[in-house]
Amino acid sequence: MAPCERGSYDVYESTVCGVDWYDAGEPITRVWGTSQNRQGGDGVQSGFITADIENKKVLLLTTPVYSEEEGKVKGALHLWLTDNSRVHDVGPVSREADDAAASSLLYRSGASVELILLYEKKTGYDSYGLAYVRLTEQLDRIKEVVKSWIALDTALQGCETSGNLDPRKRGMCNGPLPTKGLVGLLSNTLAGTAWVDEYRGVNATVKGGAATSEKGGVTFTGSGSWAEWPVGSRGQNQPYYFANNKFALVATVMLHAVPEEDTPLLGVSMNDTAGTVLLGVSCTPDKKWKVTASGEIRELSKEDATWETEKTYQVALQMDKDDELFVYVDGDEIYDGEDDDEEEDGDGG
């Protein structure tokens, strides 16, 4: 893991490649920022170690999260947990009064497991001291989170009970589901306006109306009710930065009524001032799918693609490494961005 000029940390693979470093940190590269607004800068040394927790290899990382108090920027160290797919913010670990900077983590396994934090704190102008904290409670939380990851992965992979989790009873699956690369899962857990990520990453937020928890998911009532899963608006640290390069967003949906006008169903929007729709699917009053890509309505690969009320559909939005966009419904491709590229090339010729 190394700081980059863009103001975040890149993750590389080097041990098996000798002196050559290759990008290998998807989806955790560029997650953590070295500066408050990710505007650039090398940042400081962070605590970065691997550990075997509940027989699962994970990474533990401490980085300062900066805030501004009385016109001064102050750093509070946060402890992060990742298994190279999911990212969980364990929370602040430096003392509240300290302006923390560089840090190191020490982990002892075996009979007497310990997690210890050593960090540099500012004590005056250009003057620093050292602080030492034993992270006993945080280690207990890490074990709890890792156990939940293992149980959820096992339950989904076999679509069968794992621990206290019965995925079929909760409507999470009808058959085995792959979990490699799965970074988040929204099911039917609501907490106020939060639609809780079962992998304990970033929660979605319910907006504009009523939402109720049902078996297997959430029901939104009224055209003004929807949810947002924030990807690019997390400030200094961006757990879903990988979505800038490659992603797949899959939702199981059911429409209970025919809308009076074209209604957005699932989409990914840019973090620009206009909120441009990068890729989205809408349902129309004549029971057809409509696809928007890069802010424009596109022709479908499958023109006869229609939907019915009270029927379950699996809708998938995908962007590959070449920025090509695709939309699938129940496994059938209804939009291929490469077709648009070919048409544009033809028009230009």
C-alpha positions in Angstrom: 0.0 0.0 0.0 1.5 3.3 -1.0 0.3 7.0 -1.1 -0.2 8.5 -4.5 -0.2 12.1 -5.8 -4.0 12.0 -6.1 -4.4 12.1 -2.4 -5.2 8.4 -1.7 -3.5 5.1 -1.1 -3.0 2.6 -4.0 -2.7 -1.1 -3.3 -0.1 -3.1 -5.2 1.1 -6.7 -5.4 4.9 -7.0 -5.1 6.0 -10.0 -3.0 5.4 -12.6 -5.8 6.6 -10.2 -8.5 10.0 -9.2 -7.1 10.8 -5.5 -7.6 7.9 -4.9 -10.0 4.7 -3.5 -8.6 1.4 -4.2 -10.2 -2.1 -2.9 -9.4 -3.7 -5.8 -7.6 -5.8 -4.1 -4.9 -9.3 -4.1 -6.5 -11.6 -3.3 -5.0 -9.7 -1.8 -2.1 -7.2 0.4 -3.9 -7.8 4.1 -3.5 -10.3 3.5 -0.7 -8.4 5.5 1.9 -7.6 9.2 1.5 -4.4 10.8 2.6 -5.9 14.3 2.6 -9.2 15.7 3.8 -10.7 16.3 0.4 -8.5 13.9 -1.5 -6.8 16.8 -3.3 -3.3 15.3 -3.2 -0.4 14.9 -0.9 1.7 12.0 0.4 0.0 11.7 3.8 1.6 9.9 6.7 2.7 6.4 7.6 -0.2 4.2 8.5 -0.5 1.1 10.5 -1.0 -1.7 8.0 -0.9 -5.4 9.0 -2.4 -8.8 8.1 -4.0 -11.0 10.7 -5.8 -14.4 10.9 -9.1 -13.7 12.6 -11.5 -16.6 13.0 -9.3 -18.6 10.5 -9.8 -15.9 7.9 -6.9 -13.7 6.5 -7.8 -10.0 6.8 -6.1 -6.6 6.7 -6.1 -4.1 9.5 -5.3 -0.5 8.8 -5.2 2.8 10.7 -5.4 6.1 8.9 -6.2 9.6 10.1 -9.6 11.0 9.3 -9.3 14.8 9.2 -11.8 17.3 10.5 -11.7 21.1 10.9 -12.2 22.5 14.4 -11.9 26.2 15.1 -10.2 26.8 11.8 -7.6 24.1 12.5 -7.4 20.7 10.8 -7.2 17.8 13.3 -6.6 14.1 12.6 -8.4 11.3 14.4 -7.1 7.8 13.7 -9.7 5.3 12.5 -9.2 1.5 12.4 -10.4 -0.2 9.2 -11.0 -3.9 8.5 -11.0 -5.5 5.1 -10.8 -9.0 3.5 -9.9 -7.5 0.1 -13.5 -7.1 -0.8 -15.6 -5.6 2.1 -14.4 -2.6 4.0 -15.6 -2.0 7.6 -14.9 1.2 9.6 -14.3 -0.1 13.1 -14.2 3.5 14.3 -11.9 6.1 15.9 -9.1 4.6 18.0 -6.9 7.6 19.0 -7.7 9.5 22.1 -10.3 12.2 21.5 -8.0 15.1 22.5 -5.1 14.0 20.4 -4.2 15.4 17.0 -3.0 12.1 15.6 -0.8 11.4 12.6 1.6 8.5 11.8 0.7 5.2 13.4 1.7 1.5 13.7 -0.3 -1.6 14.6 1.0 -4.6 16.5 -0.9 -7.8 16.5 -0.1 -10.9 18.6 -1.9 -14.2 17.9 -1.9 -17.3 19.9 -3.3 -17.9 23.4 -3.0 -14.2 24.4 -4.4 -12.3 21.4 -3.6 -8.6 21.5 -4.0 -5.6 19.1 -2.0 -2.6 20.0 -1.8 0.9 18.4 1.2 3.2 18.6 0.8 6.6 17.1 2.4 10.0 16.8 0.5 13.0 18.3 1.1 16.7 17.9 2.0 18.3 21.2 2.9 21.8 19.9 4.2 23.7 16.9 6.5 21.2 15.1 6.6 19.1 18.2 5.3 15.5 18.5 4.9 12.8 21.1 4.0 9.1 21.1 0.8 7.5 22.4 0.1 3.8 23.1 -3.4 2.2 23.1 -4.5 -1.4 23.7 -7.4 -2.1 21.3 -9.2 -4.8 23.2 -12.8 -3.7 22.5 -12.0 -3.0 18.9 -10.5 -6.5 18.5 -13.7 -8.0 19.9 -15.7 -6.0 17.3 -13.4 -7.2 14.5 -14.0 -10.8 15.5 -17.7 -10.2 15.5 -17.7 -8.6 12.0 -15.5 -11.3 10.5 -17.8 -14.0 12.0 -20.7 -12.3 10.3 -18.9 -12.2 7.0 -18.1 -15.9 7.1 -21.6 -16.8 8.1 -23.2 -14.7 5.4 -20.8 -16.0 2.7 -21.4 -19.6 3.7 -25.2 -19.1 3.8 -25.3 -17.5 0.4 -22.9 -19.9 -1.3 -25.1 -22.9 -0.4 -28.3 -21.0 0.2 -28.7 -22.8 3.5 -28.6 -22.0 7.2 -25.3 -20.9 8.6 -25.1 -20.1 12.3 -28.2 -18.1 13.2 -28.8 -17.0 9.6 -31.3 -18.7 7.4 -31.0 -17.0 4.0 -34.0 -18.8 2.5 -36.3 -17.8 5.3 -35.2 -14.1 4.9 -35.7 -14.3 1.1 -32.0 -13.6 0.4 -31.7 -16.4 -2.2 -33.5 -19.2 -4.0 -30.3 -21.1 -4.8 -26.5 -20.9 -4.4 -25.0 -17.4 -4.9 -21.4 -16.5 -5.7 -19.8 -14.3 -3.1 -16.3 -13.7 -4.5 -16.1 -10.0 -5.2 -19.4 -9.3 -3.4 -18.8 -6.1 -1.5 -22.3 -5.3 -0.2 -25.8 -6.7 0.2 -29.0 -4.9 0.9 -31.7 -7.2 2.1 -34.6 -6.4 4.5 -32.9 -4.7 7.4 -34.2 -1.2 8.1 -33.0 1.1 10.9 -34.8 4.4 10.7 -33.9 5.8 7.3 -31.0 3.4 6.9 -31.2 0.4 4.7 -28.5 -1.7 6.3 -25.7 -3.3 4.4 -25.6 -6.9 5.7 -21.8 -6.9 5.2 -21.6 -3.9 7.5 -20.0 -1.6 5.0 -21.9 1.5 3.8 -25.7 1.6 4.4 -28.2 2.9 1.8 -30.5 5.8 2.8 -34.3 5.7 2.3 -35.6 9.0 0.9 -38.8 10.8 0.0 -41.4 8.4 1.3 -42.4 5.2 3.0 -40.4 2.0 2.9 -41.3 -1.2 4.8 -39.3 -4.3 5.4 -40.6 -7.5 3.7 -39.3 -11.0 3.3 -36.3 -10.7 1.0 -36.2 -6.9 0.7 -37.9 -3.6 1.1 -41.2 -2.3 -0.4 -41.3 1.4 -1.5 -44.7 3.0 -1.5 -45.4 5.9 -3.8 -43.4 7.5 -6.7 -41.5 9.7 -4.3 -40.0 6.8 -2.3 -36.6 5.6 -3.2 -33.2 4.7 -1.7 -29.6 5.9 -2.4 -26.5 3.8 -1.9 -23.8 6.5 -1.7 -20.7 5.6 -3.7 -18.9 8.9 -4.5 -20.0 11.1 -1.7 -18.1 9.7 1.3 -15.5 12.4 1.5 -11.9 11.5 2.4 -12.4 7.7 2.4 -14.3 6.0 -0.4 -15.1 2.3 0.3 -16.6 1.8 -3.2 -13.9 3.6 -5.2 -13.7 0.6 -7.5 -17.0 1.6 -9.0 -15.1 4.3 -11.0 -13.4 1.5 -12.9 -15.6 -1.6 -12.9 -18.8 -2.8 -11.2 -22.0 -4.8 -11.3 -25.1 -3.7 -9.5 -27.8 -6.4 -9.3 -31.3 -6.1 -7.8 -34.3 -8.4 -7.6 -37.4 -6.3 -8.2 -41.2 -6.6 -8.4 -43.5 -3.9 -9.7 -46.9 -3.9 -8.0 -48.6 -1.3 -10.3 -48.3 0.2 -13.7 -46.8 3.8 -13.5 -48.6 6.7 -15.0 -45.3 7.9 -16.5 -41.7 6.6 -17.1 -40.4 5.8 -13.7 -36.7 5.1 -12.7 -36.2 1.6 -11.3 -32.5 1.1 -10.8 -29.6 3.4 -11.8 -26.1 4.7 -11.3 -25.6 8.4 -11.3 -22.5 10.5 -11.7 -21.3 12.6 -8.9 -21.4 15.8 -11.0 -23.6 18.9 -10.5 -26.2 17.6 -13.0 -26.4 14.1 -11.4 -26.0 12.6 -14.9 -27.3 9.1 -15.2 -24.3 6.9 -16.1 -26.6 3.8 -16.5 -30.2 3.3 -15.5 -33.3 1.3 -16.2 -36.8 2.7 -16.1 -40.3 1.1 -16.5 -42.8 2.7 -18.8 -46.6 2.9 -18.8 -46.7 0.5 -21.8 -44.9 -2.1 -19.7 -41.5 -1.8 -21.4 -38.0 -1.3 -20.1 -36.2 1.9 -21.0 -32.4 2.3 -20.7 -30.5 5.6 -20.1 -26.7 5.6 -20.6 -24.4 8.6 -20.2 -27.5 10.8 -19.8 -29.1 9.7 -23.1 -32.0 7.3 -23.8 -30.6 4.3 -25.7 -32.0 1.7 -28.1 -32.4 -1.8 -26.6 -30.7 -4.9 -27.9 -33.9 -6.7 -27.2 -36.7 -4.5 -28.5 -39.5 -6.8 -27.2 -38.3 -6.7 -23.6 -41.4 -6.1 -21.5 -42.4 -6.5 -17.9 -45.5 -7.5 -15.9 -46.8 -6.6 -12.5 -46.5 -8.9 -9.6 -43.6 -10.8 -11.3 -40.0 -11.0 -10.0 -37.2 -9.8 -12.2 -33.4 -9.8 -11.7 -32.0 -6.5 -13.1 -28.3 -6.1 -13.5 -26.2 -3.0 -14.5 -22.6 -3.6 -15.4 -19.6 -1.5 -16.4 -16.4 -3.3 -17.5 -12.8 -2.2 -17.4 -13.1 -0.6 -20.8 -16.0 1.6 -19.6 -18.5 -0.4 -21.7 -22.0 -0.5 -20.2 -24.5 -3.4 -20.2 -28.0 -4.1 -18.9 -29.4 -7.5 -18.2 -32.9 -8.7 -17.2 -33.2 -12.2 -15.9 -29.8 -13.0 -17.6 -30.9 -11.6 -21.0 -29.0 -8.7 -22.3 -31.3 -5.8 -23.2 -28.6 -3.2 -23.7 -25.0 -3.4 -25.0 -23.0 -0.1 -25.0 -20.7 -1.5 -27.6 -23.6 -1.3 -30.1 -23.8 2.4 -29.5 -20.0 2.7 -30.1 -20.3 0.9 -33.4 -23.2 3.1 -34.5 -21.2 6.3 -33.6 -18.1 5.0 -35.4 -20.3 4.3 -38.4 -21.9 7.7 -38.4 -18.4 9.3 -38.2 -17.2 7.3 -41.2 
